[in-house]
Amino acid sequence: MTILNNLRSCSLAALAVGMTFGSAQAASVTEIEWWHPFGPEGIGAVVQELVDQFNLENPEFLIRSVNKGGYGATMNATVAAYRAGEQPGLVLSLARDAPTLMTSDAIYPVQKLLADNGYDVDWSRFIVPALAMLSNEDGVASLPFNSSTPILWYNVDAFEQAGVTTVPQTWDEVGDAARKLKSIGYDCALSSEWPNWVNLDSYAMIQNIEVATNNNGMDGWDTEFTFNEQPQYIAHIQRLKDWLDEGIYTYAGRTSSSNVFISGECAMSFLSSAAYLGIESGADFEFSSTFLPIEADNDDPKNSLIGGGTIFVMSGLSDEENAGAAKFLNFLMQTPQQINWHKQTHYVPISLDAYEQLKAEGYYEENPTQEIGLLQLNRGGEPGLLNRGFRFGMASQVYTTLNEELERVWAGEKEVQEAMDDAAQRSTDIVARFVRTIGQ
């Protein structure tokens, strides 16, 4: 009995030591939550792969990937959590909504975070349009993650049947191609997803047209919208309305154009450069893509607007959590991760090193559609004052307003000029409320 009791005592003591050691190990792991809008499949599965790889390579940190619903739900949850002092370490926001966080004390600017934690980042090796909208006096405030830009996708089989022998590069050529497609039975020759992204943001940047004062909001928050005063822009919207009346342009809703293209119902569509995954898995026809069209007299087209999600680091974290967040972002910025993310999701790599390595490997010779967005984003050299992007407070409300007024044009409820005047005034009022909120 004595021996048994001694063994039992030794076993319990060993177990206690093991539990203490295990607890110490667990306590040494710094956990950081990353809130984002991706579900468990598709893009979300690739996100989880990245997180798992980082956690495996860095056992002192544990990134927890948390789906909080859509972008709106994620932002609302983040704001509520911050007010309660229960914010996550990382949050993925729509790039256009970045000003909401950039003007607050709720974030730790990414460039400063990385520098404070010993990372020497050469920011010149990243796509300029990707960083411009997300930078301020503190440098880069947020890290672009799932980035893309709108391009023109087209049905190659339909082009051949309609006798469209040249891929359209100008708006006039797009109209001509649409008429040929309609003549062989395509009731939906052309459609567009994210109409504001294509027909305001990117159109204006490519054509070098002012959308708002303060260089499109990039140089001051107290912005007034002026797109309604730009004759070329008004003419562009009028052209789309004329095409709709002619039956060669179809408004398929704000976010449904990819469905009518993938189904084969529509032969051309302006979609995200990252639409490849959905098209490749769902289309039963040969497809390809090209640049957004330009006006025929534009001999110096500029870059288009980048869109998608961007990662913010929340303030109020511990030093250990900040160190983990910095290490994770640095991990995401490295060439292997950038290449893997691009190949699996078809979002553009924001790293020029990754892009150059992909070109050297011949990746784009085999996958030419995947380079269109990158070429379009890098077109025109260093972005000028009107090509860096757009920065408006309450941007989602601004774009909702613009889409509402465009829909009134498509429905014949308003003339183009009236609708754009109303859109500009309503948008200016929204931004003015934001400026009052932040006290500037």
C-alpha positions in Angstrom: 0.0 0.0 0.0 2.8 2.3 0.8 4.4 1.7 -2.6 1.1 2.2 -4.3 0.4 5.4 -2.4 3.9 6.7 -3.2 3.4 5.9 -6.9 0.0 7.6 -6.8 1.5 10.6 -5.1 4.3 10.7 -7.7 1.9 10.4 -10.5 -0.3 13.2 -9.2 2.8 15.4 -8.6 4.0 14.7 -12.2 0.5 15.5 -13.5 0.4 18.7 -11.6 3.8 19.7 -12.9 2.7 18.8 -16.5 -0.5 20.8 -16.1 1.5 23.8 -14.8 4.0 23.5 -17.6 1.1 23.2 -20.1 -0.6 26.2 -18.7 2.5 28.2 -18.8 2.9 27.2 -22.5 -0.7 28.2 -23.2 -0.3 31.4 -21.4 2.7 32.3 -23.6 0.6 32.1 -26.7 -0.7 35.6 -27.7 -4.2 35.3 -29.4 -5.4 37.9 -31.9 -8.8 37.9 -33.5 -9.2 38.9 -37.1 -12.7 39.9 -38.0 -13.7 39.7 -41.7 -16.7 39.0 -43.9 -15.7 35.7 -45.5 -17.5 32.5 -44.9 -15.8 29.0 -44.5 -15.7 28.2 -48.2 -14.2 29.8 -51.3 -12.2 32.9 -50.4 -12.8 32.2 -46.7 -11.1 28.8 -47.1 -8.0 30.5 -48.6 -8.0 33.0 -45.7 -8.0 30.1 -43.2 -5.1 28.5 -45.1 -3.0 31.6 -44.7 -3.9 31.9 -41.0 -3.1 28.2 -40.4 0.2 28.6 -42.1 1.1 31.6 -40.0 0.1 30.0 -36.8 2.1 26.9 -37.6 5.2 28.9 -38.4 4.8 31.2 -35.4 3.6 29.1 -32.4 4.0 32.1 -30.0 1.0 33.7 -31.7 -2.5 32.5 -32.6 -4.5 34.4 -35.2 -8.2 33.5 -34.9 -10.1 34.0 -38.1 -13.7 35.1 -37.3 -16.4 35.6 -39.9 -18.7 38.5 -38.8 -21.1 38.5 -41.7 -20.9 41.0 -44.6 -18.7 44.1 -44.7 -21.4 46.2 -43.2 -22.0 43.7 -40.3 -18.3 43.5 -39.7 -17.9 47.2 -39.5 -20.9 47.6 -37.2 -19.6 44.9 -34.9 -16.2 46.5 -34.8 -17.5 49.9 -33.9 -19.7 48.4 -31.1 -16.8 46.3 -29.8 -14.5 49.2 -29.7 -16.9 51.3 -27.7 -17.2 48.4 -25.3 -13.4 48.0 -25.1 -13.7 44.5 -26.6 -12.3 45.2 -30.1 -10.5 42.6 -32.2 -6.9 43.0 -33.1 -7.5 43.1 -36.8 -10.5 44.0 -38.9 -11.1 43.8 -42.7 -13.0 46.9 -44.0 -14.1 48.0 -47.4 -11.4 50.3 -48.8 -14.0 53.0 -49.5 -15.1 53.0 -45.8 -11.5 53.4 -44.6 -12.0 57.1 -43.7 -14.4 56.1 -40.9 -11.5 54.5 -39.1 -8.7 56.7 -40.5 -10.1 59.8 -38.8 -10.5 58.1 -35.4 -8.2 57.0 -32.6 -9.5 53.5 -33.0 -6.6 52.3 -35.2 -2.8 51.8 -35.0 -1.6 52.9 -38.5 0.0 49.9 -40.2 3.2 51.7 -41.4 3.8 52.9 -37.8 3.0 49.6 -36.3 5.4 47.7 -38.6 8.2 50.3 -38.0 7.6 50.3 -34.2 8.0 46.5 -34.3 11.3 46.5 -36.2 10.1 45.8 -39.8 11.8 47.9 -42.5 9.3 47.9 -45.3 10.1 49.4 -48.7 6.6 50.8 -49.5 7.8 51.9 -53.0 7.6 48.2 -53.9 3.8 48.2 -53.7 1.2 49.2 -56.2 0.7 53.0 -55.7 -3.1 53.1 -56.3 -3.5 50.3 -53.7 -1.8 52.4 -51.0 -2.7 56.0 -52.0 -6.3 56.0 -50.6 -5.2 54.4 -47.4 -2.3 56.8 -46.6 -2.3 60.0 -44.6 0.2 62.1 -42.6 1.0 58.9 -40.5 1.9 57.0 -43.7 0.1 53.9 -44.7 -2.9 53.4 -42.4 -4.2 50.1 -43.5 -2.9 47.1 -45.6 -4.9 46.3 -48.8 -5.8 42.6 -48.8 -8.5 41.4 -51.2 -7.8 43.9 -54.0 -9.3 44.2 -57.5 -10.4 46.6 -60.1 -13.2 46.5 -62.7 -12.4 45.2 -66.2 -14.5 44.1 -69.2 -15.2 40.3 -69.4 -16.6 39.0 -72.7 -17.9 35.8 -74.2 -15.4 34.7 -76.9 -17.9 32.3 -78.5 -20.5 35.0 -78.8 -18.0 37.4 -80.3 -17.2 34.8 -83.0 -20.8 34.1 -83.8 -21.6 37.9 -84.0 -18.5 38.6 -86.2 -16.8 40.8 -83.6 -13.2 40.3 -84.8 -11.5 42.9 -82.7 -11.7 43.2 -78.9 -13.3 46.6 -78.2 -10.9 49.1 -76.6 -13.0 52.3 -76.8 -16.6 53.0 -75.7 -17.6 53.5 -79.3 -16.2 50.0 -80.1 -18.1 48.5 -77.1 -21.3 50.0 -78.5 -20.6 48.6 -82.0 -19.9 45.1 -80.6 -23.1 45.2 -78.5 -25.2 46.0 -81.6 -23.7 43.0 -83.4 -24.4 40.8 -80.4 -28.0 42.0 -80.2 -28.4 41.3 -83.9 -27.8 37.6 -83.4 -30.2 37.3 -80.5 -28.5 38.6 -77.4 -31.1 40.6 -75.5 -28.4 41.3 -73.0 -25.4 42.4 -75.0 -23.7 44.4 -72.2 -24.2 44.8 -68.5 -22.3 46.2 -65.5 -21.8 45.3 -61.9 -21.0 47.9 -59.3 -22.2 50.8 -61.6 -20.6 53.5 -59.4 -17.2 51.7 -59.4 -17.2 51.4 -63.2 -19.1 54.5 -64.4 -18.0 57.1 -61.9 -14.8 56.1 -60.1 -12.9 54.3 -62.7 -14.3 56.2 -65.7 -13.3 59.5 -64.1 -9.8 58.3 -63.1 -9.0 56.8 -66.5 -10.3 59.9 -68.2 -8.6 62.2 -65.7 -11.8 63.9 -64.7 -12.5 65.6 -61.3 -15.2 64.0 -59.3 -14.9 66.2 -56.2 -13.0 69.1 -54.8 -9.7 68.7 -52.8 -8.5 66.4 -55.5 -11.3 63.9 -55.1 -11.2 64.2 -51.3 -7.6 63.1 -51.1 -6.3 66.4 -49.8 -9.1 67.4 -47.4 -12.3 66.0 -45.8 -14.5 69.0 -46.5 -15.2 67.9 -50.0 -17.9 69.0 -52.4 -18.9 66.8 -55.4 -18.4 68.3 -58.9 -19.0 65.3 -61.2 -22.3 66.8 -62.3 -20.3 69.8 -63.7 -18.2 67.6 -66.0 -19.6 67.6 -69.5 -17.7 64.4 -70.5 -19.1 62.5 -67.5 -22.7 63.7 -68.1 -22.3 62.6 -71.8 -21.1 59.2 -70.6 -24.1 58.6 -68.4 -26.4 59.8 -71.3 -24.7 57.3 -73.6 -25.5 54.5 -71.2 -29.1 55.6 -71.0 -29.3 55.8 -74.8 -27.8 52.3 -75.0 -30.4 51.1 -72.5 -33.2 52.6 -74.6 -31.6 51.0 -77.7 -31.6 47.6 -76.1 -27.8 47.1 -76.1 -27.2 47.8 -72.5 -29.0 46.0 -69.6 -29.1 47.1 -66.0 -28.9 43.9 -64.1 -28.8 45.4 -60.6 -25.9 46.7 -58.5 -24.3 43.3 -57.8 -26.0 40.8 -60.1 -24.3 41.3 -63.4 -21.8 38.4 -62.9 -24.8 36.0 -62.8 -26.2 37.0 -66.2 -22.7 36.8 -67.7 -21.9 33.4 -66.2 -25.2 32.0 -67.3 -24.5 33.1 -70.9 -27.5 35.4 -71.0 -25.2 38.5 -71.3 -22.3 38.5 -73.7 -20.2 41.4 -72.1 -20.1 42.6 -68.6 -18.0 45.0 -66.5 -17.0 43.0 -63.5 -14.2 42.8 -60.9 -10.9 41.5 -62.1 -11.3 38.9 -59.4 -14.5 37.5 -61.0 -12.5 34.8 -62.7 -13.2 32.1 -60.1 -16.9 32.4 -60.4 -16.8 32.6 -64.2 -14.4 29.7 -64.6 -16.5 27.4 -62.4 -19.8 28.4 -63.8 -19.5 29.4 -67.5 -19.9 26.8 -70.2 -18.4 29.0 -72.9 -14.9 30.4 -73.7 -14.4 33.7 -72.1 -11.7 36.4 -71.8 -11.2 39.9 -70.5 -9.8 43.3 -71.5 -9.3 46.8 -70.1 -12.2 49.1 -69.3 -12.9 51.1 -72.5 -11.6 54.6 -73.0 -12.9 57.5 -75.0 -11.7 57.5 -78.6 -9.8 60.8 -78.2 -8.0 59.6 -75.0 -4.4 59.1 -76.0 -3.1 58.9 -72.4 -5.4 56.7 -70.3 -4.7 56.6 -66.6 -5.1 53.9 -64.0 -8.4 52.7 -62.7 -9.6 52.6 -59.1 -8.7 49.7 -56.9 -11.4 48.3 -54.7 -12.0 45.5 -52.2 -11.0 45.0 -48.5 -8.2 46.4 -46.4 -6.9 45.3 -43.0 -6.8 47.7 -40.1 -5.1 47.1 -36.7 -7.1 48.3 -33.8 -5.7 50.5 -31.1 -5.7 49.5 -27.4 -3.9 46.2 -27.8 -1.1 44.9 -25.6 2.5 45.1 -26.8 2.4 41.4 -27.4 -0.8 41.6 -29.5 0.7 44.5 -31.5 3.8 42.4 -32.1 1.7 39.5 -33.3 -0.4 41.8 -35.6 2.8 43.3 -37.1 4.3 39.9 -37.7 1.1 38.6 -39.3 0.8 41.6 -41.6 4.5 41.3 -42.5 3.8 37.6 -43.3 0.9 38.6 -45.7 3.1 41.1 -47.5 5.8 38.6 -48.4 6.2 37.4 -52.0 5.2 33.7 -51.4 2.0 34.7 -49.7 1.2 37.4 -52.3 1.7 34.9 -55.1 -0.4 32.1 -53.4 -3.2 34.5 -52.6 -3.3 35.8 -56.2 -3.2 32.3 -57.8 -5.9 30.9 -55.6 -8.3 33.9 -55.4 -7.4 36.0 -58.4 -7.3 39.1 -56.4 -4.3 41.2 -57.5 -1.0 41.0 -55.6 -0.2 44.4 -54.2 3.5 43.6 -54.1 5.5 44.5 -57.2 8.1 41.9 -56.2 5.3 39.2 -56.5 4.1 40.6 -59.8 7.6 40.6 -61.3 8.2 37.0 -60.1 5.0 35.9 -61.6 5.9 37.5 -64.9 9.3 35.9 -64.9 7.8 32.5 -64.3 5.5 33.0 -67.3 2.4 32.8 -65.3 0.6 35.5 -67.2 1.5 33.9 -70.6 -0.7 31.0 -69.4 -3.2 33.1 -67.6 -3.5 36.4 -69.5 -6.8 37.5 -68.0 -5.1 37.6 -64.6 -2.8 40.4 -65.7 -5.4 42.8 -67.1 -6.3 44.3 -63.7 -2.6 44.8 -62.8 -1.8 46.4 -66.1 -4.8 48.7 -65.8 -3.9 49.7 -62.2 -0.3 50.5 -63.2 -1.2 52.3 -66.4 -0.2 55.9 -67.0 2.9 56.0 -64.8 2.9 57.7 -61.4 -0.8 58.7 -60.5 -1.5 62.4 -60.8 -3.7 64.4 -58.4 -6.9 63.1 -59.8 -5.7 59.4 -60.2 -4.7 58.5 -56.6 -8.2 57.5 -55.7 -11.1 58.9 -53.7 -11.5 59.5 -50.0 -14.9 60.6 -48.7 -16.4 60.3 -45.3 -19.5 58.0 -45.2 -18.5 56.7 -48.6 -20.9 53.8 -48.6 -23.8 56.3 -48.2 -22.4 58.4 -51.0 -22.3 55.5 -53.4 -25.7 54.3 -52.4 -27.0 57.8 -53.2 -25.2 57.8 -56.6 -26.7 54.4 -57.5 -30.2 55.5 -56.5 -29.9 58.5 -58.8 -28.5 56.4 -61.6 -31.4 53.9 -61.2 -33.8 56.9 -61.6 -32.1 57.6 -64.9 -32.4 54.0 -66.1 -36.1 54.0 -65.1 -36.7 57.2 -67.0 -37.8 59.0 -63.9 -35.2 61.8 -64.2 -33.1 63.3 -67.0 -29.3 62.7 -66.6 -28.4 66.2 -65.6 -31.1 66.5 -63.0 -30.2 63.1 -61.5 -26.5 63.9 -61.4 -27.2 67.4 -59.9 -29.2 65.7 -57.2 -26.6 63.0 -56.6 -23.9 65.6 -56.2 -25.8 67.7 -53.8 -27.0 64.8 -51.7 -23.4 63.4 -51.6 -22.0 66.7 -50.6 -24.5 66.9 -47.7 -23.5 63.5 -46.5 -19.8 64.4 -46.5 -20.7 67.7 -44.7 -22.3 65.7 -41.9 -19.2 63.5 -41.6 -17.0 66.6 -41.4 -19.1 68.0 -38.6 -18.9 64.6 -36.8 -15.1 64.6 -36.8 -14.9 68.3 -35.9 -13.0 69.5 -39.0 
